Amino acid sequence: MSDAGLGLTQLLLFLFFIMLGFPIAFTLMAMGLFFGYLGMQDRVFDLLVQRTYAVMSNDVLISVPLFVFMGYIIERANILDRLFRSLQLASGGLPGSLAVATLATCALFATATGIVGAVVTLMGLLAFPAMLRAGYDPKLAAGVTCAGGCLGILIPPSIMLILYGATAGVSVVQLYAAAFIPGVTLALLYIIYAIGIGIIRPEMAPRLPPEERNVPALQIIWALLTSFLPLALLIASVLGSIIAGLATPSEAAAMGSLGSIILAIVYRAFTWQKLKESVFLTARTSAMVCWLFVGSYIFSSVFGYLGGQSVVEEFVKSLPLNSFTFLLLAQVIIFILGWPLEWTEIIVIFVPIFLPLLDDFGVSPIFFGIMIALNLQTSFLSPPVAMAAFYLKGVAPPHVRLEDIFRGCMPFIYIVIFCMGLVYVFPALVTWLPENLYGGATPVPGAPSMLDAPPAGGFTEQEEISLPPLN
């Protein structure tokens, strides 16, 4: 068998093994080492050491455990119930007010955690039962909870964007700036849909009783000041310092972690047991991310060395594609991959296959990354994997069926697809903020150069990863 044939066999066997449920990171390393030994003999072990060292010494990935730790501390500080209650009071007069409060809480909490499972589970324990008690249709309540919980993939400080930045070799700072408006736009589209359902189908989202809507203004203001404002200030300081160029993502994440501890102390929710749990969960999540990167880089390096990457590139180039059809094809493939795979596997394994093709079709890696971040919302919502649905089912009342949760998620999948079309038709949703903050070329299809100007104010930490080439 030729080297290219070995590379394609490696990819197909990997897909087969992960469908059987084997651990992703170690399957990647095992497949990479096995086929690498067939193609390059003992040198594959040198590759293993080099790639492991390159990942572990990557400055960009320092921000991952810090943001994860910040999220776990906030999750355990009992802030979410205060935040949901205050937003519920503030939105009491709107149609579908509980759904609106749920989505607003998810959007804000997602910026603080970026951990989809945590947000969906907590909102499934807090907001989902409240909507059911208020007479909401279980499918609508489930869709709102799952879709809102997934916003952390897109809205900064997104862990997914950090991993994409490390994989694609682009600035995480600029990715955050590019993702901010699309993330807010998607959250607003969800809220508009919830309000529309409350107006058109009031039986699906009944109004709250008058005693819960007619709350004194001072009570609403006090609730917002004591719950919404502190968390909003923490998030604004973290994101603002990153986007304004006052701090790198790693530095801002460190300050955010300290701020989350202070916030937990102020709310009298800080204990050594909660700190211990947060540190343990952070270490477990960070280890998973690091070993996924090690495995993916070994796998991708061997795949490229054997010629598998070249075969894929030549095949795609032979198709009659322009920038639009290439983007459409890539997003359709990623959408389909989202059914059986989780987003981490898609980012570290399959996105590197598309990255070398971006220059050929005049697509900026930053614009491509934001489209992927939007697209990966669907990987948590679409069956058969639909991890958000399974997270919710784990805490939902027994009478709420899994198929009801799936059906409730479908309208939100359509909204995500609509938002992707909106971003492509109006690329300024992605480009306006990075261009005005940093200058540089427009990251839209047809403009192969990427935004590579340093953030305003500058900094010294290297935020663009410089791992050895994958192929």
WOFENSUL-V871605 format. One record per residue. N is the residue number from 1. RES is the residue in three letters. NEAR is the number of other C-alpha atoms within 10 Angstrom. Layout:
N&RES&NEAR / N&RES&NEAR
This chain:
1&MET&6 / 2&SER&9 / 3&ASP&18 / 4&ALA&20 / 5&GLY&13 / 6&LEU&20 / 7&GLY&27 / 8&LEU&18 / 9&THR&16 / 10&GLN&23 / 11&LEU&19 / 12&LEU&11 / 13&LEU&13 / 14&PHE&20 / 15&LEU&14 / 16&PHE&12 / 17&PHE&15 / 18&ILE&16 / 19&MET&11 / 20&LEU&9 / 21&GLY&9 / 22&PHE&13 / 23&PRO&11 / 24&ILE&19 / 25&ALA&19 / 26&PHE&15 / 27&THR&20 / 28&LEU&28 / 29&MET&21 / 30&ALA&16 / 31&MET&21 / 32&GLY&28 / 33&LEU&24 / 34&PHE&16 / 35&PHE&21 / 36&GLY&28 / 37&TYR&15 / 38&LEU&14 / 39&GLY&20 / 40&MET&15 / 41&GLN&12 / 42&ASP&12 / 43&ARG&12 / 44&VAL&21 / 45&PHE&15 / 46&ASP&10 / 47&LEU&18 / 48&LEU&21 / 49&VAL&12 / 50&GLN&15 / 51&ARG&22 / 52&THR&18 / 53&TYR&13 / 54&ALA&18 / 55&VAL&21 / 56&MET&14 / 57&SER&12 / 58&ASN&16 / 59&ASP&17 / 60&VAL&23 / 61&LEU&23 / 62&ILE&18 / 63&SER&20 / 64&VAL&24 / 65&PRO&24 / 66&LEU&23 / 67&PHE&27 / 68&VAL&25 / 69&PHE&30 / 70&MET&26 / 71&GLY&26 / 72&TYR&25 / 73&ILE&29 / 74&ILE&24 / 75&GLU&22 / 76&ARG&17 / 77&ALA&22 / 78&ASN&15 / 79&ILE&21 / 80&LEU&24 / 81&ASP&16 / 82&ARG&15 / 83&LEU&24 / 84&PHE&25 / 85&ARG&21 / 86&SER&24 / 87&LEU&23 / 88&GLN&25 / 89&LEU&23 / 90&ALA&20 / 91&SER&18 / 92&GLY&22 / 93&GLY&16 / 94&LEU&19 / 95&PRO&22 / 96&GLY&28 / 97&SER&26 / 98&LEU&31 / 99&ALA&32 / 100&VAL&27 / 101&ALA&24 / 102&THR&27 / 103&LEU&28 / 104&ALA&22 / 105&THR&25 / 106&CYS&31 / 107&ALA&25 / 108&LEU&21 / 109&PHE&28 / 110&ALA&27 / 111&THR&25 / 112&ALA&32 / 113&THR&27 / 114&GLY&28 / 115&ILE&24 / 116&VAL&22 / 117&GLY&20 / 118&ALA&19 / 119&VAL&31 / 120&VAL&30 / 121&THR&23 / 122&LEU&20 / 123&MET&27 / 124&GLY&24 / 125&LEU&17 / 126&LEU&17 / 127&ALA&27 / 128&PHE&30 / 129&PRO&19 / 130&ALA&17 / 131&MET&24 / 132&LEU&17 / 133&ARG&9 / 134&ALA&15 / 135&GLY&16 / 136&TYR&24 / 137&ASP&16 / 138&PRO&22 / 139&LYS&22 / 140&LEU&26 / 141&ALA&27 / 142&ALA&32 / 143&GLY&28 / 144&VAL&30 / 145&THR&31 / 146&CYS&35 / 147&ALA&29 / 148&GLY&32 / 149&GLY&32 / 150&CYS&27 / 151&LEU&29 / 152&GLY&28 / 153&ILE&26 / 154&LEU&29 / 155&ILE&29 / 156&PRO&28 / 157&PRO&31 / 158&SER&27 / 159&ILE&24 / 160&MET&24 / 161&LEU&27 / 162&ILE&25 / 163&LEU&20 / 164&TYR&26 / 165&GLY&25 / 166&ALA&24 / 167&THR&23 / 168&ALA&23 / 169&GLY&17 / 170&VAL&24 / 171&SER&25 / 172&VAL&27 / 173&VAL&26 / 174&GLN&25 / 175&LEU&26 / 176&TYR&27 / 177&ALA&25 / 178&ALA&26 / 179&ALA&29 / 180&PHE&21 / 181&ILE&19 / 182&PRO&25 / 183&GLY&25 / 184&VAL&15 / 185&THR&16 / 186&LEU&23 / 187&ALA&23 / 188&LEU&16 / 189&LEU&17 / 190&TYR&24 / 191&ILE&22 / 192&ILE&14 / 193&TYR&19 / 194&ALA&23 / 195&ILE&21 / 196&GLY&15 / 197&ILE&19 / 198&GLY&22 / 199&ILE&17 / 200&ILE&11 / 201&ARG&13 / 202&PRO&15 / 203&GLU&13 / 204&MET&18 / 205&ALA&28 / 206&PRO&20 / 207&ARG&22 / 208&LEU&20 / 209&PRO&10 / 210&PRO&10 / 211&GLU&7 / 212&GLU&12 / 213&ARG&17 / 214&ASN&12 / 215&VAL&14 / 216&PRO&9 / 217&ALA&11 / 218&LEU&9 / 219&GLN&13 / 220&ILE&17 / 221&ILE&14 / 222&TRP&13 / 223&ALA&19 / 224&LEU&20 / 225&LEU&13 / 226&THR&15 / 227&SER&20 / 228&PHE&22 / 229&LEU&14 / 230&PRO&15 / 231&LEU&23 / 232&ALA&15 / 233&LEU&13 / 234&LEU&18 / 235&ILE&22 / 236&ALA&14 / 237&SER&16 / 238&VAL&27 / 239&LEU&25 / 240&GLY&16 / 241&SER&16 / 242&ILE&24 / 243&ILE&26 / 244&ALA&17 / 245&GLY&20 / 246&LEU&17 / 247&ALA&23 / 248&THR&25 / 249&PRO&29 / 250&SER&21 / 251&GLU&18 / 252&ALA&22 / 253&ALA&25 / 254&ALA&20 / 255&MET&19 / 256&GLY&23 / 257&SER&24 / 258&LEU&16 / 259&GLY&22 / 260&SER&25 / 261&ILE&20 / 262&ILE&14 / 263&LEU&20 / 264&ALA&20 / 265&ILE&13 / 266&VAL&11 / 267&TYR&14 / 268&ARG&11 / 269&ALA&16 / 270&PHE&20 / 271&THR&12 / 272&TRP&8 / 273&GLN&9 / 274&LYS&16 / 275&LEU&16 / 276&LYS&11 / 277&GLU&15 / 278&SER&21 / 279&VAL&18 / 280&PHE&13 / 281&LEU&16 / 282&THR&22 / 283&ALA&15 / 284&ARG&12 / 285&THR&15 / 286&SER&19 / 287&ALA&13 / 288&MET&15 / 289&VAL&20 / 290&CYS&17 / 291&TRP&19 / 292&LEU&24 / 293&PHE&28 / 294&VAL&26 / 295&GLY&27 / 296&SER&28 / 297&TYR&30 / 298&ILE&28 / 299&PHE&31 / 300&SER&26 / 301&SER&23 / 302&VAL&29 / 303&PHE&29 / 304&GLY&20 / 305&TYR&19 / 306&LEU&25 / 307&GLY&20 / 308&GLY&23 / 309&GLN&24 / 310&SER&18 / 311&VAL&16 / 312&VAL&16 / 313&GLU&16 / 314&GLU&11 / 315&PHE&10 / 316&VAL&15 / 317&LYS&15 / 318&SER&9 / 319&LEU&10 / 320&PRO&8 / 321&LEU&14 / 322&ASN&15 / 323&SER&18 / 324&PHE&15 / 325&THR&13 / 326&PHE&22 / 327&LEU&20 / 328&LEU&13 / 329&LEU&14 / 330&ALA&16 / 331&GLN&19 / 332&VAL&13 / 333&ILE&12 / 334&ILE&22 / 335&PHE&18 / 336&ILE&13 / 337&LEU&17 / 338&GLY&25 / 339&TRP&19 / 340&PRO&16 / 341&LEU&20 / 342&GLU&16 / 343&TRP&23 / 344&THR&19 / 345&GLU&18 / 346&ILE&18 / 347&ILE&24 / 348&VAL&24 / 349&ILE&20 / 350&PHE&17 / 351&VAL&19 / 352&PRO&19 / 353&ILE&19 / 354&PHE&18 / 355&LEU&18 / 356&PRO&17 / 357&LEU&17 / 358&LEU&18 / 359&ASP&17 / 360&ASP&14 / 361&PHE&20 / 362&GLY&20 / 363&VAL&24 / 364&SER&23 / 365&PRO&27 / 366&ILE&30 / 367&PHE&24 / 368&PHE&20 / 369&GLY&23 / 370&ILE&24 / 371&MET&23 / 372&ILE&24 / 373&ALA&26 / 374&LEU&24 / 375&ASN&24 / 376&LEU&27 / 377&GLN&27 / 378&THR&28 / 379&SER&27 / 380&PHE&30 / 381&LEU&28 / 382&SER&24 / 383&PRO&20 / 384&PRO&15 / 385&VAL&16 / 386&ALA&23 / 387&MET&22 / 388&ALA&33 / 389&ALA&30 / 390&PHE&22 / 391&TYR&20 / 392&LEU&27 / 393&LYS&20 / 394&GLY&14 / 395&VAL&16 / 396&ALA&20 / 397&PRO&14 / 398&PRO&9 / 399&HIS&8 / 400&VAL&14 / 401&ARG&13 / 402&LEU&18 / 403&GLU&13 / 404&ASP&18 / 405&ILE&27 / 406&PHE&22 / 407&ARG&18 / 408&GLY&24 / 409&CYS&28 / 410&MET&19 / 411&PRO&16 / 412&PHE&25 / 413&ILE&20 / 414&TYR&12 / 415&ILE&16 / 416&VAL&22 / 417&ILE&15 / 418&PHE&14 / 419&CYS&20 / 420&MET&21 / 421&GLY&13 / 422&LEU&14 / 423&VAL&22 / 424&TYR&18 / 425&VAL&10 / 426&PHE&12 / 427&PRO&17 / 428&ALA&18 / 429&LEU&18 / 430&VAL&26 / 431&THR&25 / 432&TRP&16 / 433&LEU&19 / 434&PRO&26 / 435&GLU&19 / 436&ASN&9 / 437&LEU&17 / 438&TYR&20 / 439&GLY&17 / 440&GLY&16 / 441&ALA&17 / 442&THR&22 / 443&PRO&26 / 444&VAL&24 / 445&PRO&22 / 446&GLY&17 / 447&ALA&15 / 448&PRO&18 / 449&SER&17 / 450&MET&20 / 451&LEU&23 / 452&ASP&14 / 453&ALA&16 / 454&PRO&17 / 455&PRO&21 / 456&ALA&13 / 457&GLY&10 / 458&GLY&13 / 459&PHE&13 / 460&THR&7 / 461&GLU&13 / 462&GLN&12 / 463&GLU&23 / 464&GLU&19 / 465&ILE&20 / 466&SER&17 / 467&LEU&18 / 468&PRO&11 / 469&PRO&9 / 470&LEU&20 / 471&ASN&16
